[in-house]
């Protein structure tokens, strides 16, 4: 039995006009969860992470002087929370026969829950990229992911949405890498081992599996070209290819950044400008 809150009904009522306008009939049922996820991730970013980090890592967190460095630390905490929440939800969707039977138009309520959490996260991610602008790629990533995953409520791409979210697995090790930098363990054996796992995981789930999934995704779009507006085909094809291109770029930067940690001149990170440049979720699709 799913938990029902007193705010669910008014939130669904708010979502109905948006759902009709955007043709997203499954949005109202899952809009409350999307809002709760957004509130949760925002609260972690602004309240929970600063509070806990100052007590668990008083020295390392206390050394962060710039607003940007503090914000990046808190973003990484949010990112870890998101991974551990959304990844089990995404994996639970893999067994759906409904989605396997119709990869483009199939629907499963488990997908709705998964995408609601993901959209809450990407909404937070997009707003953070706007208010704390660091890199245009971060903003493009957040907007693209939020838009693409919202379209799942049509329903559309229900089979692919949770599978692309499994890319988040590599985010765990990316954030561990960053925390090791910021807690004075740059160049340590632990960071070397984590770096190996990070690059292996990133390459496996985002490059190898990612491009395999992309090719299957493109085949499905092409097979349904007569049913889809040209704008849809272009938007999803270009959006998917753009995010895959960002993956390749970030993978190159990660290799370069990790190598620098072990050349004898590496220094602990104080901000993203000195290391791996990737968005909070680094990067999700």
C-alpha positions in Angstrom: 0.0 0.0 0.0 1.4 3.4 -1.0 1.7 6.2 1.6 -0.9 8.9 1.0 -0.4 12.4 2.4 -2.9 15.2 2.9 -1.1 17.3 0.3 -1.4 14.6 -2.4 -4.9 15.6 -3.6 -4.2 19.4 -4.0 -0.9 18.6 -5.8 -2.7 16.4 -8.2 -5.2 19.1 -8.8 -2.4 21.5 -9.6 -0.9 19.0 -12.0 -4.1 18.4 -14.0 -3.9 21.7 -16.1 -0.2 21.1 -16.8 -0.9 17.5 -17.8 -3.7 18.6 -20.2 -1.5 21.4 -21.7 1.5 19.2 -22.2 -0.4 16.0 -22.9 1.1 14.1 -20.0 -1.8 12.0 -18.7 0.2 10.0 -16.1 1.7 13.2 -14.5 -1.0 14.0 -12.0 -0.8 10.6 -10.2 2.9 11.0 -9.7 3.2 14.7 -9.4 3.1 14.7 -5.6 6.1 12.3 -5.5 7.9 14.6 -7.9 7.3 17.6 -5.6 8.3 15.7 -2.5 11.5 14.5 -4.2 12.3 18.1 -5.3 11.7 19.3 -1.7 13.9 16.5 -0.3 16.8 17.1 -2.6 16.6 20.9 -2.0 16.5 20.3 1.8 19.5 18.1 1.6 21.4 20.7 -0.4 20.5 23.7 1.7 20.0 22.3 5.2 20.9 18.6 5.8 24.2 18.5 4.1 25.6 21.7 5.6 24.5 20.6 9.1 25.8 17.1 8.9 29.0 17.9 7.0 30.0 20.5 9.5 29.7 17.9 12.3 31.1 14.8 10.5 33.8 16.6 8.6 34.5 19.7 10.7 38.0 20.2 9.4 37.5 19.4 5.7 34.2 21.2 5.4 35.4 24.1 7.5 38.3 24.7 5.2 36.0 25.4 2.3 36.0 29.2 2.1 34.4 30.0 -1.2 30.7 29.8 -1.8 31.4 27.8 -4.9 33.4 25.2 -3.1 30.8 24.8 -0.3 28.0 24.5 -2.9 29.9 21.8 -4.8 30.4 19.8 -1.6 26.6 20.0 -0.8 25.8 19.1 -4.5 27.8 15.9 -4.2 25.9 14.9 -1.1 22.6 15.4 -2.9 23.9 13.4 -5.8 24.8 10.5 -3.6 21.3 10.5 -2.0 19.7 10.6 -5.4 21.7 7.6 -6.6 20.8 5.4 -3.7 17.2 6.3 -4.0 16.7 6.1 -7.8 18.9 3.2 -8.8 16.9 0.5 -6.9 13.7 2.1 -8.3 15.1 1.9 -11.9 16.3 -1.7 -11.5 12.8 -2.7 -10.3 11.4 -1.7 -13.7 13.6 -4.1 -15.7 11.3 -7.0 -15.2 8.2 -5.3 -16.6 6.7 -7.4 -19.4 4.5 -4.5 -20.4 7.6 -2.3 -21.1 9.4 -5.0 -23.0 6.4 -5.6 -25.2 6.2 -1.9 -26.2 9.4 0.0 -25.6 8.1 3.3 -26.8 4.5 3.5 -25.5 4.4 0.9 -22.7 3.6 2.0 -19.2 4.2 0.6 -15.7 3.4 2.4 -12.5 7.0 1.5 -11.3 8.3 3.7 -14.1 6.1 6.5 -12.9 7.5 6.4 -9.4 11.1 6.2 -10.7 10.7 9.0 -13.2 9.0 11.2 -10.6 12.0 10.9 -8.3 14.4 11.5 -11.2 12.4 14.6 -12.4 12.4 16.0 -8.8 16.2 15.6 -8.8 16.7 17.1 -12.3 14.4 20.0 -11.5 16.6 20.8 -8.4 19.7 20.2 -10.6 18.5 22.6 -13.3 17.6 25.4 -10.8 21.0 25.0 -9.1 22.7 25.3 -12.5 20.8 28.5 -13.1 21.4 30.1 -9.7 25.0 28.9 -9.3 26.1 29.0 -12.9 29.4 27.2 -13.4 29.3 25.7 -16.8 26.9 25.8 -19.8 27.2 22.0 -20.1 25.8 21.6 -16.6 22.7 23.7 -17.5 22.2 21.9 -20.8 22.5 18.5 -19.0 19.9 19.5 -16.3 17.4 20.9 -18.8 17.8 18.1 -21.2 17.3 15.4 -18.6 14.4 17.0 -16.9 12.6 17.5 -20.3 13.3 14.0 -21.6 12.2 12.3 -18.4 9.0 14.4 -18.1 8.0 13.1 -21.5 7.8 9.6 -20.0 4.5 10.6 -18.4 2.9 10.7 -21.9 3.6 7.7 -21.8 6.7 7.6 -23.9 10.0 5.8 -23.7 9.0 4.0 -20.5 11.3 1.1 -21.3 14.4 3.3 -21.8 14.0 5.8 -19.0 14.9 3.5 -16.1 17.7 1.8 -18.1 19.4 5.2 -18.8 19.1 6.0 -15.1 21.4 3.0 -14.3 24.2 5.2 -15.6 24.0 6.7 -12.1 26.0 3.8 -10.8 29.2 5.5 -11.7 28.2 8.6 -9.8 28.8 6.8 -6.5 32.5 6.5 -7.3 32.9 9.9 -8.8 31.6 11.5 -5.6 33.8 9.3 -3.5 36.7 10.4 -5.6 35.8 14.1 -5.0 35.3 13.6 -1.3 38.7 11.9 -1.0 40.3 15.0 -2.6 38.5 17.3 -0.2 39.3 15.3 2.9 43.1 15.2 2.3 43.4 11.8 0.6 44.5 12.9 -2.9 46.9 10.4 -4.4 46.2 7.8 -1.7 45.8 4.1 -2.3 42.1 4.4 -1.6 41.8 7.0 -4.3 43.8 5.0 -6.8 41.5 2.0 -6.2 38.4 4.1 -6.4 39.7 5.7 -9.6 40.1 2.3 -11.2 36.5 1.4 -10.2 35.2 4.8 -11.3 36.7 4.7 -14.8 35.7 1.0 -15.3 32.2 1.7 -14.1 31.8 4.9 -16.1 33.1 3.2 -19.3 30.9 0.1 -18.8 27.6 1.7 -18.0 27.8 5.0 -19.8 30.0 4.4 -22.8 29.5 0.7 -23.7 26.0 0.1 -22.3 25.1 3.7 -23.1 25.8 3.5 -26.8 24.3 0.0 -27.0 21.1 1.4 -25.5 21.3 4.5 -27.7 21.4 2.4 -30.9 18.4 0.3 -29.7 16.7 3.6 -28.8 17.4 5.0 -32.3 16.0 1.9 -33.9 12.8 2.2 -32.0 12.4 5.8 -32.9 13.1 5.0 -36.6 10.6 2.2 -36.5 7.9 4.5 -35.2 8.8 7.4 -37.5 5.4 7.4 -39.1 3.7 7.8 -35.7 5.9 10.5 -34.3 6.1 14.2 -35.3 9.4 15.2 -36.9 10.0 17.5 -34.0 9.9 14.6 -31.6 12.3 12.5 -33.7 14.8 15.4 -33.9 14.5 16.5 -30.3 15.0 13.0 -28.8 17.7 11.9 -31.3 19.7 15.1 -30.9 19.1 15.2 -27.1 20.3 11.7 -26.7 23.3 12.2 -28.9 24.2 15.4 -27.1 24.2 13.7 -23.7 26.2 10.8 -25.1 28.7 13.3 -26.4 28.9 14.9 -23.0 29.6 11.5 -21.6 32.6 11.0 -23.9 33.9 14.5 -23.0 33.6 13.9 -19.3 35.2 10.5 -19.6 38.3 12.1 -21.2 38.4 14.8 -18.5 38.1 12.1 -15.8 41.0 10.1 -17.1 43.2 13.2 -17.3 42.1 14.4 -13.8 42.7 11.0 -12.2 46.2 10.7 -13.7 47.1 14.1 -12.3 46.4 12.8 -8.8 49.3 10.4 -9.0 52.0 12.4 -10.8 53.6 13.8 -7.6 52.3 17.3 -8.1 48.6 16.7 -7.4 46.9 18.8 -4.8 43.6 18.4 -3.0 40.6 19.9 -4.8 39.0 23.0 -3.5 36.6 23.4 -6.4 35.6 21.9 -9.7 38.0 24.1 -11.6 40.9 22.0 -10.3 39.6 18.6 -11.2 36.9 16.5 -12.8 34.4 18.8 -14.5 31.0 17.1 -14.4 27.6 18.0 -13.1 26.2 16.9 -9.8 25.0 13.6 -11.1 28.0 13.2 -13.3 26.1 12.9 -15.7 22.8 11.2 -15.8 20.8 10.7 -18.9 
